[in-house]
Amino acid sequence: MVKRLDGVTFAAIGGITEANILASIKKARADADYVLVDLPGVSSKLTLLGLARSDLVIVPVQASEMDIHDALQTVENVKQAGEAADKTIRACFLLSRWPVTIESRAAKETRKRLQSKAPDVAVLNTPLMDRTAFKEMTFNGAPPRVVEPGGNAAANVEAIRREVLALLGVEVEDAA
């Protein structure tokens, strides 16, 4: 289903399976500038196939030992998918549901361990903050830049977008 939101055209495609993921990604790439694929965080054939077609894998990590473990396993899966596809697939960590006010000890420790255990994987400078606007989005279907364009949640998403585009080598214009 193709939709327009705030001047941007996008499509969300459901029903992705092991049998159709590669064809679906190929078709989406022919029709779009960017293709985002949300994969399950577990080792599976579906995940491996999706990773193998990736240029950049964004690994969300919450502030916990379990998330660190799972994120590091995901990075190993990305490396294996790259070997299977005979290419280098870049990965980065996105600190997710991060404390808005003061970075907790758990959050600081998570950042520190990711950087020490996977020094070759970038940790995005901008965490995805734990904001009410993101939770409300699941109810109202509208992203923060539509609900409150000048709000902190919209600025948070914009900063992450800029970092991801920079990792992809896309020049981003500064707002005037």
TORDRENNU-301935 format. One line per 5 residues: number of its first residue (from 1); their letters; for each residue x, y, z of C-alpha. Coordinates in steps of 0.1 Angstrom, whole numbers. Each point is the difference from the previous one (the first is absolute). Layout:
<atoms>
NUM> a> X,Y,Z  ...
</atoms>
This chain:
<atoms>
1> mvkrl> 0,0,0  15,33,-11  -6,31,22  10,36,2  10,15,33
6> dgvtf> 11,35,3  12,1,-36  18,-33,1  -12,-31,-19  5,-33,18
11> aaigg> -13,-35,-2  -3,-26,28  0,-36,-12  -12,-28,21  -1,-38,-5
16> itean> 37,-3,-4  12,-37,2  32,-19,-7  -15,-8,-34  -5,36,-11
21> ilasi> 23,22,20  28,2,-27  -25,8,-28  -18,25,22  32,19,8
26> kkara> 11,0,-36  -34,14,-11  1,26,28  35,11,-10  -11,6,-36
31> dadyv> -29,22,12  17,20,29  30,20,10  2,-18,34  -13,-34,11
36> lvdlp> -4,-7,38  -5,-36,10  -10,-7,35  13,-35,8  -6,-23,30
41> gvssk> 28,3,25  5,-38,0  22,-22,-21  -22,-13,-28  1,-6,-37
46> ltllg> -23,31,-5  25,21,19  30,-14,-18  -16,7,-34  -9,35,10
51> larsd> 34,8,14  17,-14,-31  -18,27,-21  9,28,24  24,29,-4
56> lvivp> -3,11,36  -15,-18,30  -13,21,29  0,-20,32  -22,15,27
61> vqase> 14,-5,35  -17,8,33  19,6,32  3,-36,13  25,-29,0
66> mdihd> -25,-21,-19  -2,25,-28  37,3,-2  3,-37,-4  -27,-1,-27
71> alqtv> 15,30,-19  34,-16,-1  -16,-32,-13  -17,20,-27  33,15,-10
76> envkq> 14,-35,-4  -30,-9,-21  6,31,-22  37,-12,-5  -12,-35,-9
81> ageaa> -26,15,-25  28,21,-15  22,-31,-4  -29,-19,-16  -7,30,-24
86> dktir> 37,5,-6  -1,37,10  5,22,30  -32,10,18  3,29,24
91> acfll> -17,0,33  -6,26,27  -16,1,34  -30,22,7  -4,6,38
96> srwpv> -37,-5,4  -25,11,27  28,21,15  -6,21,31  -11,35,-10
101> tiesr> 15,20,30  31,-15,15  17,-30,-15  -3,-28,26  29,-21,11
106> aaket> -15,-29,-20  -2,22,-31  37,11,4  11,-36,6  -19,-12,-31
111> rkrlq> 17,26,-22  34,-8,16  -4,-38,-5  -12,4,-36  30,21,-9
116> skapd> 25,-24,17  -15,-33,-12  -7,12,-36  25,29,-6  -5,-4,-38
121> vavln> -37,7,2  -12,36,3  -22,10,28  -23,28,-13  7,32,20
126> tplmd> -38,7,2  -20,-25,21  -36,-6,-7  -14,16,32  -27,-16,21
131> rtafk> -27,26,-9  -38,0,3  -3,11,-36  14,-32,-12  -24,-21,21
136> emtfn> -30,22,-11  10,-6,-37  -11,-36,4  -35,12,8  -4,30,-23
141> gappr> 22,-12,-29  17,34,-4  37,6,4  12,27,23  10,23,-29
146> vvepg> -37,1,-10  -15,2,36  25,25,13  25,11,-26  20,22,23
151> gnaaa> 0,-25,29  28,-19,16  -11,-34,-15  0,14,-35  35,15,5
156> nveai> 11,-34,14  -11,-19,-31  15,27,-23  34,-3,17  -1,-38,-3
161> rrevl> -10,3,-37  30,23,-7  24,-24,17  -13,-30,-20  1,19,-33
166> allgv> 36,11,8  9,-37,6  -14,-7,-34  21,27,-15  -30,23,-8
171> eveda> 7,37,3  -26,16,22  -8,37,-3  -1,21,31  -34,16,8
176> a> -1,36,-9
</atoms>
